[in-house]
Amino acid sequence: MDAGTLVLFFGLIGFLIWFSYHLDKNRIRRKAEELGYQDIKISWAPFAPGALFEKNERHFLVTYLGSDGRYHTRYCKTSMFTGVYWRDEGDE
């Protein structure tokens, strides 16, 4: 393989990772809005509880403004094929 092919290969891999990350965040945001969450902040949580033993799913930490006017935090996991799974019931 020459240098140009390697750059193209790693560039494509990087783009696919970036693209799937944004698809995941959009999927989580839609589900959170369906639950009535507001002011949603989503961050990747690679070391979330239980994340080390999962395969093909990515974990995120979601902070949102609840209907009670307080901020809450929940973990969730997602993949293209499983949708969004909320890890717990939060601190509501």
Backbone as a chain_set.jsonl record, in Angstrom:
{"seq": "MDAGTLVLFFGLIGFLIWFSYHLDKNRIRRKAEELGYQDIKISWAPFAPGALFEKNERHFLVTYLGSDGRYHTRYCKTSMFTGVYWRDEGDE", "coords": {"N": [[0.845, -1.187, 0.0], [0.49, 2.172, -0.813], [1.328, 5.51, 0.4], [-0.743, 7.337, -0.127], [-3.016, 5.715, -0.364], [-3.196, 4.707, 2.23], [-3.697, 7.075, 3.681], [-6.175, 7.772, 2.598], [-7.67, 5.512, 3.4], [-7.553, 5.654, 6.287], [-8.685, 8.147, 6.584], [-11.277, 7.67, 5.653], [-12.156, 5.818, 7.575], [-12.056, 7.448, 9.869], [-14.003, 9.358, 9.137], [-16.317, 7.733, 9.07], [-16.533, 6.987, 11.776], [-16.936, 9.509, 12.955], [-19.35, 10.205, 11.686], [-21.127, 8.171, 12.582], [-21.133, 8.763, 15.299], [-22.471, 11.252, 15.336], [-24.934, 10.472, 14.291], [-25.776, 8.802, 16.378], [-25.998, 10.695, 18.501], [-28.077, 12.309, 17.498], [-30.154, 10.426, 17.42], [-30.439, 9.853, 20.157], [-31.135, 12.414, 21.1], [-33.638, 12.802, 19.821], [-35.174, 10.752, 21.07], [-35.011, 11.617, 23.738], [-36.326, 14.072, 23.587], [-38.87, 13.133, 22.949], [-39.544, 12.095, 25.405], [-40.004, 14.373, 26.772], [-37.876, 15.861, 27.7], [-35.803, 18.735, 28.178], [-33.37, 21.237, 27.183], [-31.095, 19.596, 26.476], [-28.106, 17.852, 26.959], [-25.56, 15.958, 25.612], [-23.067, 13.603, 26.06], [-20.296, 11.579, 25.182], [-19.67, 8.522, 26.806], [-17.408, 6.497, 27.375], [-16.556, 4.887, 29.477], [-18.738, 4.262, 31.012], [-20.888, 2.798, 33.53], [-20.948, -0.649, 33.074], [-20.221, -0.489, 30.414], [-17.878, -1.626, 29.463], [-18.283, -4.286, 28.884], [-20.008, -4.46, 26.831], [-20.93, -4.963, 23.436], [-20.571, -3.559, 20.28], [-22.159, -1.368, 20.888], [-22.636, 2.001, 21.889], [-22.019, 4.159, 24.632], [-23.57, 6.851, 26.381], [-23.76, 9.885, 28.271], [-26.433, 11.66, 29.44], [-27.634, 14.797, 30.119], [-30.294, 16.715, 31.29], [-33.039, 19.059, 31.42], [-35.642, 18.612, 33.509], [-39.256, 18.19, 33.837], [-39.799, 19.146, 36.324], [-38.214, 21.305, 36.67], [-35.616, 20.92, 37.449], [-32.215, 19.825, 36.878], [-31.292, 16.687, 35.526], [-29.522, 13.559, 35.277], [-28.767, 10.889, 33.133], [-27.675, 7.669, 32.043], [-27.295, 6.217, 28.818], [-27.449, 3.774, 26.196], [-26.677, 3.032, 22.808], [-27.112, 1.917, 19.428], [-26.982, 1.464, 15.878], [-28.869, -0.463, 15.313], [-30.272, -1.184, 17.612], [-31.618, 0.948, 18.734], [-32.387, 3.312, 21.322], [-31.456, 2.706, 24.602], [-32.274, 3.293, 27.835], [-30.359, 3.359, 30.693], [-31.072, 3.505, 33.413], [-33.595, 4.716, 35.705], [-33.031, 7.295, 36.216], [-32.587, 10.247, 38.282], [-35.051, 11.141, 39.144]], "CA": [[0.0, 0.0, 0.0], [1.247, 3.418, -0.814], [0.923, 6.487, 1.425], [-2.036, 7.92, -0.493], [-4.063, 4.751, -0.036], [-3.322, 4.674, 3.691], [-4.361, 8.315, 4.106], [-7.581, 7.634, 2.207], [-8.266, 4.495, 4.259], [-7.758, 6.176, 7.636], [-9.642, 9.247, 6.468], [-12.611, 7.076, 5.545], [-12.481, 5.266, 8.899], [-12.338, 8.596, 10.735], [-15.296, 9.926, 8.75], [-17.385, 6.826, 9.494], [-16.664, 7.115, 13.231], [-17.552, 10.823, 13.207], [-20.719, 10.154, 11.2], [-21.94, 7.338, 13.478], [-21.265, 9.52, 16.547], [-23.532, 12.251, 15.174], [-26.203, 9.741, 14.175], [-26.13, 8.385, 17.74], [-26.458, 11.856, 19.263], [-29.39, 12.704, 16.988], [-31.103, 9.412, 17.853], [-30.661, 10.069, 21.588], [-31.854, 13.679, 21.256], [-35.045, 12.579, 19.446], [-35.834, 9.975, 22.129], [-35.102, 12.454, 24.932], [-37.392, 15.046, 23.347], [-40.134, 12.399, 23.063], [-39.821, 11.946, 26.837], [-40.286, 15.688, 27.328], [-36.664, 16.477, 28.239], [-35.422, 20.012, 27.567], [-31.975, 21.648, 27.393], [-30.434, 18.295, 26.482], [-26.668, 17.818, 26.699], [-25.183, 14.565, 25.401], [-21.619, 13.408, 25.959], [-19.868, 10.197, 25.052], [-19.231, 7.977, 28.094], [-16.84, 5.185, 27.067], [-16.34, 4.107, 30.695], [-19.987, 4.238, 31.778], [-21.084, 1.497, 34.175], [-21.377, -1.712, 32.175], [-19.822, -0.242, 29.029], [-16.73, -2.421, 29.053], [-18.681, -5.629, 28.485], [-20.97, -4.347, 25.735], [-20.326, -5.099, 22.121], [-21.248, -2.849, 19.187], [-23.031, -0.3, 21.382], [-21.905, 3.133, 22.446], [-22.667, 4.679, 25.831], [-23.582, 8.294, 26.478], [-24.305, 10.503, 29.479], [-27.392, 12.667, 29.012], [-28.083, 15.733, 31.149], [-31.47, 17.394, 30.746], [-33.92, 19.805, 32.32], [-36.886, 17.869, 33.644], [-40.494, 18.964, 33.981], [-39.817, 19.732, 37.66], [-37.343, 22.468, 36.685], [-34.27, 20.545, 37.905], [-31.405, 19.057, 35.936], [-31.131, 15.273, 35.827], [-28.513, 12.877, 34.479], [-29.031, 9.473, 32.877], [-26.851, 6.986, 31.058], [-28.01, 5.427, 27.83], [-26.6, 3.137, 25.197], [-27.347, 3.013, 21.516], [-26.434, 1.466, 18.214], [-27.885, 1.673, 14.741], [-29.891, -1.497, 15.208], [-31.017, -1.418, 18.852], [-32.293, 2.139, 19.203], [-31.839, 3.914, 22.546], [-31.816, 2.012, 25.827], [-31.919, 4.09, 29.028], [-29.763, 2.44, 31.677], [-31.759, 3.56, 34.71], [-34.731, 5.639, 35.736], [-32.571, 8.639, 36.542], [-32.731, 10.721, 39.67], [-36.28, 11.922, 39.161]], "C": [[0.883, 1.242, 0.0], [0.646, 4.399, 0.192], [-0.438, 7.086, 1.127], [-3.197, 7.013, -0.143], [-4.275, 4.671, 1.468], [-4.036, 5.913, 4.218], [-5.84, 8.246, 3.781], [-8.304, 6.64, 3.111], [-8.556, 5.037, 5.659], [-8.696, 7.384, 7.65], [-11.063, 8.745, 6.401], [-13.058, 6.493, 6.885], [-12.845, 6.394, 9.858], [-13.687, 9.229, 10.425], [-16.444, 9.044, 9.222], [-17.604, 6.879, 11.004], [-17.359, 8.422, 13.581], [-19.036, 10.789, 12.832], [-21.607, 9.337, 12.138], [-22.142, 8.025, 14.83], [-22.406, 10.53, 16.443], [-24.895, 11.599, 14.947], [-26.691, 9.297, 15.553], [-26.684, 9.556, 18.542], [-27.832, 12.32, 18.795], [-30.467, 11.717, 17.426], [-31.452, 9.602, 19.333], [-31.472, 11.339, 21.819], [-33.333, 13.511, 20.908], [-35.794, 11.823, 20.54], [-36.011, 10.814, 23.394], [-36.203, 13.498, 24.773], [-38.76, 14.388, 23.405], [-40.536, 12.213, 24.518], [-40.072, 13.287, 27.521], [-39.076, 16.385, 27.933], [-36.365, 17.763, 27.472], [-33.971, 20.307, 27.912], [-31.076, 20.42, 27.516], [-28.955, 18.446, 26.139], [-26.238, 16.351, 26.678], [-23.674, 14.484, 25.279], [-21.308, 11.915, 25.938], [-19.31, 9.717, 26.384], [-18.646, 6.578, 27.874], [-16.627, 4.299, 28.288], [-17.565, 4.151, 31.606], [-20.131, 2.869, 32.444], [-21.635, 0.469, 33.189], [-20.883, -1.575, 30.748], [-18.705, -1.164, 28.559], [-17.109, -3.801, 28.53], [-19.718, -5.626, 27.364], [-20.232, -4.461, 24.407], [-21.198, -4.359, 21.101], [-22.267, -1.824, 19.667], [-22.16, 0.784, 22.005], [-22.717, 3.73, 23.589], [-22.514, 6.196, 25.893], [-24.157, 8.712, 27.825], [-25.181, 11.663, 29.014], [-27.808, 13.496, 30.219], [-29.214, 16.554, 30.544], [-32.217, 18.13, 31.847], [-35.258, 19.087, 32.342], [-38.083, 18.783, 33.814], [-40.608, 19.612, 35.353], [-38.889, 20.938, 37.784], [-35.928, 22.184, 37.178], [-33.538, 19.795, 36.798], [-31.221, 17.63, 36.444], [-30.078, 14.695, 34.898], [-28.872, 11.405, 34.355], [-28.006, 8.944, 31.893], [-27.758, 6.301, 30.053], [-26.988, 4.768, 26.918], [-27.397, 3.048, 23.912], [-26.464, 2.364, 20.468], [-27.437, 1.643, 17.082], [-29.056, 0.701, 14.743], [-30.721, -1.694, 16.468], [-31.801, -0.207, 19.328], [-31.608, 2.673, 20.45], [-32.363, 3.142, 23.743], [-31.334, 2.858, 26.996], [-31.514, 3.137, 30.126], [-30.54, 2.398, 32.99], [-32.925, 4.533, 34.614], [-34.318, 7.057, 36.092], [-32.793, 8.99, 37.976], [-33.984, 11.558, 39.814], [-37.064, 11.726, 40.422]], "O": [[1.879, 1.33, 0.719], [-0.415, 4.144, 0.762], [-1.217, 7.322, 2.05], [-4.24, 7.477, 0.318], [-5.412, 4.576, 1.93], [-4.886, 5.812, 5.102], [-6.674, 8.623, 4.604], [-9.429, 6.897, 3.541], [-9.671, 4.898, 6.162], [-9.415, 7.606, 8.624], [-11.96, 9.32, 7.018], [-14.212, 6.66, 7.282], [-13.837, 6.299, 10.581], [-14.43, 9.596, 11.335], [-17.445, 9.555, 9.724], [-18.745, 6.821, 11.463], [-18.268, 8.441, 14.411], [-19.878, 11.288, 13.578], [-22.719, 9.758, 12.458], [-23.201, 7.888, 15.442], [-23.216, 10.648, 17.362], [-25.912, 12.142, 15.38], [-27.879, 9.403, 15.859], [-27.722, 9.429, 19.19], [-28.668, 12.689, 19.619], [-31.577, 12.126, 17.767], [-32.619, 9.52, 19.716], [-32.391, 11.348, 22.638], [-34.195, 14.023, 21.622], [-36.909, 12.195, 20.904], [-37.049, 10.731, 24.051], [-36.934, 13.777, 25.724], [-39.721, 15.008, 23.861], [-41.725, 12.176, 24.837], [-40.328, 13.328, 28.725], [-39.23, 17.4, 28.612], [-36.637, 17.867, 26.276], [-33.408, 19.702, 28.823], [-30.391, 20.229, 28.521], [-28.599, 19.087, 25.15], [-26.519, 15.598, 27.611], [-23.069, 15.209, 24.489], [-21.972, 11.11, 26.591], [-18.549, 10.441, 27.028], [-19.312, 5.581, 28.154], [-16.527, 3.08, 28.15], [-17.438, 4.086, 32.829], [-19.558, 1.887, 31.972], [-22.663, 0.696, 32.551], [-21.11, -2.474, 29.939], [-18.605, -1.451, 27.366], [-16.33, -4.42, 27.805], [-20.243, -6.677, 26.995], [-19.062, -4.098, 24.29], [-22.417, -4.526, 21.076], [-23.16, -1.45, 18.906], [-21.098, 0.514, 22.567], [-23.945, 3.799, 23.524], [-21.483, 6.752, 25.513], [-24.939, 7.984, 28.437], [-24.724, 12.542, 28.283], [-28.279, 12.956, 31.22], [-29.104, 17.033, 29.416], [-32.048, 17.857, 33.036], [-35.926, 18.968, 31.315], [-37.94, 20.001, 33.921], [-41.414, 20.522, 35.542], [-38.777, 21.531, 38.857], [-35.124, 23.107, 37.312], [-34.154, 19.212, 35.905], [-31.02, 17.4, 37.637], [-29.776, 15.273, 33.854], [-29.235, 10.755, 35.336], [-27.528, 9.67, 31.021], [-28.855, 5.858, 30.393], [-25.82, 5.155, 26.878], [-28.626, 2.997, 23.924], [-25.244, 2.28, 20.609], [-28.608, 1.939, 17.32], [-30.125, 1.02, 14.223], [-31.78, -2.317, 16.404], [-32.593, -0.335, 20.262], [-30.4, 2.511, 20.622], [-33.57, 2.945, 23.885], [-30.137, 3.112, 27.136], [-32.251, 2.207, 30.452], [-30.644, 1.339, 33.609], [-33.194, 5.097, 33.554], [-35.172, 7.929, 36.253], [-33.144, 8.14, 38.794], [-33.987, 12.566, 40.521], [-38.129, 12.32, 40.585]]}, "num_chains": 1, "name": "protein.A"}
